Amino acid sequence: MKKAILSCLMLVAGLTASAQEQKGTTEYVFEPHWYVQVQPLGAQYTLGERGFGDLLSYNVQAAIGRQFTQLWGARLALNAWQSKGGSKYDGQGMPWANKEYGWKWNYVAPTVDATLNLSNLIAGFNPNRVFNLTAFAGIGLNIAWKNDEAATANQQIKNDLALTGVEPLAYLWDGTKLRLMGQFGLIGDFKINDKWSVNLELSANTLNDKYNSKKAKNW
């Protein structure tokens, strides 16, 4: 009788333990944290009349951010290097037929962005997730300088078109210019381990029409 009771107790204990294991779930606890991003190679395209490749230029970016909650965070980013502009004139049998002009200048653009983790928003928080998609939007300043090539192109266009008293580049600027800018975009982040990840960022930026020295009547 004692052996039978003991066996029954052991069986009940075993079933109870098994049931607890099946019902148990892993609950992840979010901890606010800082992070650093270094993007050593990027490509920037500024809208214009020339071909896509002719207006494509390299840029770099670094950022420091804080993830406050599972969804929301903020970062301070610094993007810099070079932008390109250009004009194209099509003439029928004229000296300037199918002639293109291009120029480039330097810039640095600090921005403050709000970030939203879309993966956590849709699927819940999971620190072991391999891929995270984050949206961001922010404002900042674009500080541009070294626009000498635009001045040279402006004079060359005037000479080729025999223009007098007219500036082909109506918004030609020199010196250093500060302009307000806005941006929004997406970051795809691929986790390598608990400390490192690789990311790809795609952003759209809006600037005053004067940025590339040309008058296009739009931002």
Phi, psi and chi 1 to 4 in degrees:
 res  aa     phi    psi   chi1   chi2   chi3   chi4
   1 MET       -  -42.6 -179.4   63.5   71.3      -
   2 LYS   -62.8  -42.1  -70.2 -178.2  179.4  179.8
   3 LYS   -63.7  -38.5  -70.5 -177.6  178.5 -179.8
   4 ALA   -66.1  -44.2      -      -      -      -
   5 ILE   -63.1  -44.1  -66.2  173.2      -      -
   6 LEU   -62.1  -40.6 -178.5   60.3      -      -
   7 SER   -63.5  -40.9  -62.8      -      -      -
   8 CYS   -64.9  -40.9  -70.5      -      -      -
   9 LEU   -63.9  -42.1  -69.7  173.8      -      -
  10 MET   -64.7  -38.2  -68.4  176.8   65.0      -
  11 LEU   -65.6  -44.1  177.6   61.0      -      -
  12 VAL   -63.2  -42.1  170.6      -      -      -
  13 ALA   -62.3  -41.3      -      -      -      -
  14 GLY   -65.5  -40.2      -      -      -      -
  15 LEU   -67.0  -38.1  -70.2  174.0      -      -
  16 THR   -65.5  -44.6  -58.7      -      -      -
  17 ALA   -62.5  -41.7      -      -      -      -
  18 SER   -63.9  -41.4  175.8      -      -      -
  19 ALA   -65.0  -38.6      -      -      -      -
  20 GLN   -65.7  -37.6  -71.5  176.6  -14.1      -
  21 GLU   -66.7  -38.9  -71.9  176.7    3.1      -
  22 GLN   -69.2  -35.6  -69.7  176.5   -0.6      -
  23 LYS   -83.3  -16.0  -68.6 -178.2  178.8  178.9
  24 GLY   -67.8  140.6      -      -      -      -
  25 THR  -130.1  155.3   56.9      -      -      -
  26 THR   -90.0  124.3  -58.8      -      -      -
  27 GLU  -110.2  115.9 -177.1  176.9  -10.7      -
  28 TYR   -86.8  137.6  -61.6  111.6      -      -
  29 VAL  -105.5  121.7  178.3      -      -      -
  30 PHE   -78.7  138.7  171.9   81.0      -      -
  31 GLU  -124.4  123.1  -65.8 -176.5    3.8      -
  32 PRO   -54.5  144.1  -24.1   35.1      -      -
  33 HIS  -155.3  158.3   56.1  -85.0      -      -
  34 TRP   -93.3  156.6  -67.5   93.5      -      -
  35 TYR  -149.3  159.0   61.7   88.2      -      -
  36 VAL  -126.2  136.2  173.8      -      -      -
  37 GLN  -118.6  134.3  -67.2  175.4  -40.9      -
  38 VAL  -127.1  117.8  178.0      -      -      -
  39 GLN  -116.5   95.3  -63.9  162.6  -26.9      -
  40 PRO   -77.1  -12.7   28.8  -34.1      -      -
  41 LEU  -149.0  116.7 -177.0   60.7      -      -
  42 GLY  -134.9  170.7      -      -      -      -
  43 ALA  -129.1  137.0      -      -      -      -
  44 GLN  -124.6  138.1  179.9 -154.8   82.2      -
  45 TYR  -122.5  125.3  172.3   73.3      -      -
  46 THR  -105.8  127.9  -55.5      -      -      -
  47 LEU   -55.6  138.3  -66.8  175.7      -      -
  48 GLY  -173.9 -173.6      -      -      -      -
  49 GLU   -87.4  -22.3  -62.9  173.4   16.7      -
  50 ARG   -79.5  176.8  -55.1 -173.9   73.9 -161.8
  51 GLY   -65.3  159.7      -      -      -      -
  52 PHE   -55.7  -48.2  179.8   81.1      -      -
  53 GLY   -63.9  -30.7      -      -      -      -
  54 ASP   -72.7  -20.4  -65.2  -38.8      -      -
  55 LEU  -109.2   11.9  -63.9  176.5      -      -
  56 LEU   -93.3  132.3 -160.2   63.9      -      -
  57 SER  -140.2  159.8   56.4      -      -      -
  58 TYR   -82.4  152.7  -65.0  114.7      -      -
  59 ASN  -149.9  167.0   65.2   -2.9      -      -
  60 VAL  -132.3  161.3  -64.8      -      -      -
  61 GLN  -152.5  145.8 -179.5  167.7  -72.4      -
  62 ALA  -136.0  148.4      -      -      -      -
  63 ALA  -150.2  151.8      -      -      -      -
  64 ILE  -126.6  133.4 -179.1  169.6      -      -
  65 GLY  -138.2  168.8      -      -      -      -
  66 ARG  -134.3  125.0  175.2   79.3  170.6  172.0
  67 GLN   -94.2  108.2 -167.0   68.3   31.7      -
  68 PHE   -82.8  -40.4  -62.1  106.8      -      -
  69 THR  -133.2 -178.3   69.9      -      -      -
  70 GLN   -61.1  -26.8  -63.3  177.2   10.5      -
  71 LEU  -105.7  -44.3  -60.4 -179.0      -      -
  72 TRP  -105.8  143.4  -64.6   99.9      -      -
  73 GLY  -154.0 -176.2      -      -      -      -
  74 ALA  -150.9  155.1      -      -      -      -
  75 ARG  -147.4  156.2   70.8  172.5 -174.5  174.9
  76 LEU  -112.1  116.8  173.2   63.6      -      -
  77 ALA  -116.0  149.6      -      -      -      -
  78 LEU  -130.8  110.2 -172.7   68.1      -      -
  79 ASN  -109.0  141.5 -174.6  -76.2      -      -
  80 ALA  -161.0  162.2      -      -      -      -
  81 TRP   143.5  -88.7 -159.7  -21.1      -      -
  82 GLN  -150.9  144.8 -170.5 -179.8   85.9      -
  83 SER  -124.0  158.4  -71.1      -      -      -
  84 LYS  -129.0  148.1  -69.9 -177.7  179.2 -179.9
  85 GLY  -133.9  169.9      -      -      -      -
  86 GLY  -172.5  161.6      -      -      -      -
  87 SER  -134.5  151.9  -73.3      -      -      -
  88 LYS  -135.3  133.4 -179.9  167.6   64.4  174.3
  89 TYR  -120.7  125.4  -67.3   87.6      -      -
  90 ASP  -108.8  119.5  -63.3  -38.3      -      -
  91 GLY  -127.1  151.1      -      -      -      -
  92 GLN   -92.4   97.2  -61.3  -63.8  -34.0      -
  93 GLY    72.6   10.6      -      -      -      -
  94 MET   -93.6  161.8  -56.7  -58.0  -70.6      -
  95 PRO   -58.3  -27.7  -23.7   33.4      -      -
  96 TRP   -95.6   15.4   59.6   84.2      -      -
  97 ALA   -57.1  128.4      -      -      -      -
  98 ASN    53.1   36.0  -58.5  -40.7      -      -
  99 LYS   -98.4  138.6 -167.1  157.8 -172.9  178.5
 100 GLU  -118.2  150.0  -64.7 -173.6    6.1      -
 101 TYR  -131.7  136.9  -54.5   85.8      -      -
 102 GLY  -134.9  154.2      -      -      -      -
 103 TRP  -154.0  162.5   56.2   91.3      -      -
 104 LYS  -140.3  160.7   58.9 -176.9 -179.5  -68.5
 105 TRP  -151.7  169.5   62.8   99.0      -      -
 106 ASN  -104.5  157.1  -63.6  111.9      -      -
 107 TYR  -156.1  161.2   76.9   94.1      -      -
 108 VAL  -139.3  136.9   59.1      -      -      -
 109 ALA  -135.1   97.7      -      -      -      -
 110 PRO   -81.3  136.6   26.6  -30.1      -      -
 111 THR  -136.4  153.5   59.6      -      -      -
 112 VAL  -113.5  122.4  177.3      -      -      -
 113 ASP  -119.9  143.6  -57.5  -43.8      -      -
 114 ALA   -94.4  139.6      -      -      -      -
 115 THR  -121.6  146.9   63.2      -      -      -
 116 LEU  -133.2  118.8  173.1   62.1      -      -
 117 ASN   -77.8  103.2 -170.0  -51.6      -      -
 118 LEU   -70.8  -31.9  -61.4  177.5      -      -
 119 SER   -64.8  -44.5  -63.6      -      -      -
 120 ASN   -67.6  -34.3  -72.8  -16.5      -      -
 121 LEU   -64.1  -39.7  177.3   65.0      -      -
 122 ILE   -86.8  -45.3  -63.4  170.7      -      -
 123 ALA  -111.7    0.2      -      -      -      -
 124 GLY    88.2  162.0      -      -      -      -
 125 PHE   -73.1  130.7  173.5   64.1      -      -
 126 ASN  -151.5  105.0 -177.5   -2.8      -      -
 127 PRO   -67.8  -13.4   25.7  -34.6      -      -
 128 ASN   -94.4    2.7  -63.2  -39.4      -      -
 129 ARG   -64.5  134.2 -175.9  179.1  -68.4  119.0
 130 VAL   -75.4  -37.1  175.6      -      -      -
 131 PHE  -123.5  130.9  175.5   77.7      -      -
 132 ASN  -124.9  137.7  -82.1  -78.6      -      -
 133 LEU  -112.4  125.3 -177.2   65.1      -      -
 134 THR  -124.8  136.5  -62.1      -      -      -
 135 ALA  -100.9  150.0      -      -      -      -
 136 PHE  -144.8  156.6   66.0   90.0      -      -
 137 ALA  -154.4  144.2      -      -      -      -
 138 GLY  -168.7 -177.6      -      -      -      -
 139 ILE  -131.3  161.6   59.0  172.9      -      -
 140 GLY  -171.6 -163.9      -      -      -      -
 141 LEU  -121.1  138.5  -75.4  175.5      -      -
 142 ASN  -106.2  118.5 -178.3  -72.6      -      -
 143 ILE  -108.0  109.9  -53.0  166.6      -      -
 144 ALA  -115.4  148.1      -      -      -      -
 145 TRP  -156.8  177.7   71.3   94.6      -      -
 146 LYS    59.7   58.9 -159.0  175.3 -179.2 -178.7
 147 ASN  -100.3   30.0 -159.3   35.0      -      -
 148 ASP   -63.2  -35.8  -59.1  -21.6      -      -
 149 GLU   -65.2  -31.4  -69.7 -170.7   12.9      -
 150 ALA   -67.2  -39.2      -      -      -      -
 151 ALA   -64.0  -40.4      -      -      -      -
 152 THR   -64.6  -43.7  -59.2      -      -      -
 153 ALA   -64.0  -38.0      -      -      -      -
 154 ASN   -60.8  -44.4 -175.6   68.3      -      -
 155 GLN   -68.4  -37.6 -173.7   59.4   48.9      -
 156 GLN   -65.5  -40.4 -172.5  174.9   -1.9      -
 157 ILE   -63.9  -42.9  -63.9  170.2      -      -
 158 LYS   -59.6  -42.8  -70.6  174.8   66.2  175.0
 159 ASN   -66.5  -43.7  -65.2  -21.3      -      -
 160 ASP   -67.8  -36.1  -69.6  -14.9      -      -
 161 LEU   -94.9    1.8  -87.5   62.3      -      -
 162 ALA    54.6   45.7      -      -      -      -
 163 LEU   -89.2  140.1  -62.9  177.3      -      -
 164 THR  -129.1  130.8   57.6      -      -      -
 165 GLY    72.3   10.5      -      -      -      -
 166 VAL  -126.5  133.1  177.1      -      -      -
 167 GLU  -100.2  113.1  -62.5  -64.1  -24.2      -
 168 PRO   -56.8  -40.9  -23.0   33.5      -      -
 169 LEU   -94.0   93.0  -57.5 -175.3      -      -
 170 ALA   -64.3  -25.5      -      -      -      -
 171 TYR  -109.3   29.4  -70.8  151.3      -      -
 172 LEU   -57.7  131.1  180.0   64.1      -      -
 173 TRP  -130.5  160.6   54.7  -90.5      -      -
 174 ASP  -138.8  177.7   58.4    7.2      -      -
 175 GLY    73.5 -144.6      -      -      -      -
 176 THR  -118.3  128.9  -59.8      -      -      -
 177 LYS  -119.8  136.4  -60.8  -63.5 -179.1 -178.4
 178 LEU  -108.8  126.1  -81.7   68.0      -      -
 179 ARG  -133.7  139.6  -62.3 -177.0  177.6   92.2
 180 LEU   -69.9  140.7 -174.8   67.8      -      -
 181 MET  -138.1  155.2   61.7  170.0  -73.4      -
 182 GLY  -126.2  153.9      -      -      -      -
 183 GLN  -151.0  156.5   71.6  169.8   -0.5      -
 184 PHE  -152.4  158.6   61.9   91.9      -      -
 185 GLY   176.2 -165.8      -      -      -      -
 186 LEU  -131.6  147.6  -65.1  170.1      -      -
 187 ILE  -124.4  123.2  -56.6  172.7      -      -
 188 GLY  -100.1  121.0      -      -      -      -
 189 ASP  -117.9  122.1 -163.7   82.2      -      -
 190 PHE  -107.0  115.9  -60.9   85.4      -      -
 191 LYS   -76.2  131.3 -179.8  178.5  178.3  179.7
 192 ILE   -96.9  -49.6  -61.2  175.6      -      -
 193 ASN  -153.6 -167.1   54.2   42.8      -      -
 194 ASP   -66.8  -17.6  -70.9  -19.3      -      -
 195 LYS  -112.6  -23.7  -66.3 -175.8  177.7 -179.7
 196 TRP  -126.0  147.2  -64.9   94.4      -      -
 197 SER  -150.2  165.0   65.1      -      -      -
 198 VAL  -116.8  133.8  176.2      -      -      -
 199 ASN  -128.8  156.9   67.2   70.2      -      -
 200 LEU  -127.7  125.8  177.1   65.7      -      -
 201 GLU  -117.1  136.5  178.4  172.4  -33.8      -
 202 LEU  -125.3  122.7  177.0   66.3      -      -
 203 SER  -136.2  152.9   65.5      -      -      -
 204 ALA  -118.5  134.5      -      -      -      -
 205 ASN  -122.8  145.2  -58.1  -89.2      -      -
 206 THR  -121.3  135.4  179.4      -      -      -
 207 LEU  -137.3  164.1  -76.4  152.7      -      -
 208 ASN   -58.9  148.7 -173.2  -77.5      -      -
 209 ASP   -57.7  -21.8 -170.6   24.4      -      -
 210 LYS   -78.2   -6.8  -62.9 -179.0  179.4 -179.4
 211 TYR   -55.7  -44.0 -177.9   62.1      -      -
 212 ASN  -101.4   19.9   61.4   -3.6      -      -
 213 SER    73.5   -6.4  -60.5      -      -      -
 214 LYS  -103.8  151.2  -66.2  176.4   53.5  178.7
 215 LYS   -97.3  104.6 -172.5  174.3 -177.6  178.8
 216 ALA  -110.4   -5.4      -      -      -      -
 217 LYS    63.7   29.7  -61.8 -178.4  180.0  179.9
 218 ASN  -156.7  160.6   60.0  -98.6      -      -
 219 TRP   -72.8      -  -79.7   66.2      -      -
